[in-house]
Amino acid sequence: VAGAPFAAGDVHADRLAGPYGGGASAVWLVPPKGPVRSVVVFGHGWKLTPYFPGHPWVDQFRPWLDHLAAGGSAVMFPNYQTGSGDAGDVTRVQDYEAAIRTGYVRLGRPKVPFIAFGYSFGASLAFYYAANARAWKVPVPRAVQATFPAGMIEGAVLPALDPSVRVLIQVGDADTEAGSGGANQFWKWLANHPASLKNYEVVHSSPQLTATHAAPKATSPAAQRAFWAPLDRLIALARGR
């Protein structure tokens, strides 16, 4: 039934649910096998070509998503694009908002901590979600991890962030696509945010990991230490409040 939450046991960490909703406003879910202890809204990077049946964009991050589900998080993976002729404008924010609303209902409106993660353009969207959550009538995330963010989105409203939200911004020292421009824009926007709740981190390249723009999509132990582990820590902190 459209808009109805799935029942416990309908989906598992090894099975992808969805997409729910249509087109760019669709959302996939990767729930845990046990009780939902937290929800991670996971934003992918910009896509230039459409996904196709049997190989949705969500598959690119499935090892990470399954890791999050194994730790008790239900993962929402908003579509927000068609991948064909899309513009990086306010429409993407609207589609992302619609996907989160749909995912929230499908999960049964759980009263657990929410955490926003985003990579590249998805990292920009994570901030728009966090700053507008109350207006969107969805839970305010307790933490945001913005990994290699693109810049601010023209025409989209970005009010001040709730001062209780933890923020981690990551940039790669070998990222020649996003670079530090977008990260610096958001860091400036966070100028009045509590210093104890925000961190700007440069991910340094090593023999095990070259911190190019594609690095967050890797699944090596070094990539997991650089990107997965900080998100795990934010989730743990969010659950501890």
SVG drawing of the C-alpha trace seen along z (x, -y; Angstrom):
<svg xmlns="http://www.w3.org/2000/svg" viewBox="-2 -33 55 44">
<polyline fill="none" stroke="black" stroke-width="0.4" points="0.0,0.0 1.5,-3.3 2.8,-5.2 2.3,-2.3 5.2,-1.2 6.6,2.3 6.1,4.8 9.0,6.0 10.7,8.9 9.6,7.8 13.2,6.8 16.6,7.7 20.1,6.3 20.9,8.5 17.8,7.4 17.2,4.0 13.7,2.5 12.2,0.2 12.3,-2.0 9.3,-3.7 7.9,-6.7 8.5,-7.6 11.2,-9.1 13.7,-11.5 11.7,-11.5 12.1,-7.8 13.9,-6.2 15.5,-2.9 15.7,-1.4 18.2,1.0 16.8,1.8 18.5,3.8 17.5,7.4 16.8,6.4 15.2,3.3 16.0,-0.1 18.4,-1.9 19.0,-4.9 18.3,-6.1 21.0,-7.2 19.9,-9.3 22.6,-8.5 23.1,-10.9 25.0,-9.7 27.1,-11.8 26.0,-13.4 25.1,-11.0 25.3,-11.7 23.5,-8.6 20.3,-6.9 20.4,-3.8 18.9,-0.8 16.8,2.2 18.9,4.6 21.7,2.1 20.4,-1.0 22.8,-3.6 22.4,-2.2 24.4,0.8 27.6,-1.4 27.5,-1.8 25.9,1.5 28.9,2.8 28.8,-0.4 25.0,-0.4 24.9,3.2 27.6,2.4 25.3,-0.4 22.4,1.9 24.4,4.6 25.0,2.0 21.3,1.4 20.7,-1.6 18.0,-1.7 19.4,-3.4 17.4,-5.7 18.9,-6.2 17.1,-9.0 17.2,-9.0 16.9,-12.8 17.9,-12.5 16.9,-10.8 20.5,-10.9 19.5,-12.3 19.5,-16.0 19.3,-16.9 20.4,-20.3 21.9,-20.8 19.3,-23.2 16.5,-23.6 14.5,-20.8 17.1,-18.3 16.5,-19.5 12.7,-19.2 13.1,-15.6 15.5,-14.8 13.0,-16.2 10.1,-14.1 12.3,-11.0 13.1,-11.5 9.4,-12.0 8.5,-8.8 11.2,-6.9 10.2,-8.2 6.7,-7.0 7.8,-3.6 10.0,-3.1 7.0,-3.8 8.1,-7.2 10.6,-5.7 11.5,-7.7 15.2,-7.1 18.2,-9.3 18.6,-10.4 22.0,-11.0 22.7,-12.6 25.5,-11.4 26.3,-12.7 29.0,-12.4 29.8,-15.1 26.4,-16.7 24.8,-14.4 26.9,-16.0 25.5,-19.4 22.0,-18.0 22.7,-16.6 23.1,-20.2 19.9,-21.3 18.1,-18.4 19.6,-19.2 18.9,-22.9 15.3,-22.5 14.2,-19.3 11.6,-21.0 10.1,-22.8 10.0,-19.5 8.3,-17.9 10.9,-15.2 13.4,-14.5 16.3,-16.9 19.5,-14.8 21.7,-14.8 24.8,-14.7 25.9,-15.4 28.9,-13.9 29.6,-15.8 32.3,-13.9 33.9,-15.9 30.9,-18.3 30.0,-20.2 28.9,-23.8 25.7,-25.4 22.7,-25.0 21.4,-28.1 17.8,-29.0 17.5,-26.6 16.8,-27.9 19.6,-27.2 18.7,-28.6 21.1,-28.4 21.8,-24.9 20.3,-23.9 23.2,-24.4 22.8,-20.9 23.8,-19.2 27.3,-17.7 29.1,-18.3 32.0,-16.7 33.2,-18.1 35.8,-16.0 37.9,-17.1 40.5,-15.0 43.9,-16.3 43.9,-14.7 40.3,-15.6 40.5,-17.7 36.7,-17.5 35.0,-19.0 38.3,-20.2 37.8,-22.4 35.6,-25.1 32.2,-23.6 33.5,-22.6 34.8,-26.1 31.4,-27.5 29.6,-25.4 32.3,-26.0 31.8,-29.7 28.0,-29.1 28.8,-27.3 30.8,-30.2 28.5,-30.7 28.0,-27.0 29.4,-25.7 33.2,-25.0 32.9,-21.8 30.4,-20.4 32.0,-21.0 35.1,-19.6 36.8,-20.2 39.0,-17.3 41.5,-16.9 41.7,-13.3 45.4,-12.8 46.5,-10.4 48.6,-7.4 50.1,-4.3 46.8,-2.6 44.4,-5.3 44.7,-8.1 42.2,-10.7 40.7,-11.5 37.1,-12.4 36.3,-8.7 38.0,-7.5 34.8,-7.4 33.3,-4.8 36.2,-2.4 35.7,0.5 39.4,1.1 40.4,1.2 41.9,-2.3 38.7,-3.7 36.7,-2.2 39.0,-3.9 38.8,-7.2 35.0,-7.3 33.1,-4.5 34.6,-4.8 33.8,-8.6 30.2,-7.9 30.1,-5.0 31.4,-7.4 28.7,-10.0 26.0,-7.3 27.3,-6.2 27.4,-9.7 23.9,-10.4 22.5,-7.3 24.2,-8.2 22.3,-11.5"/>
</svg>
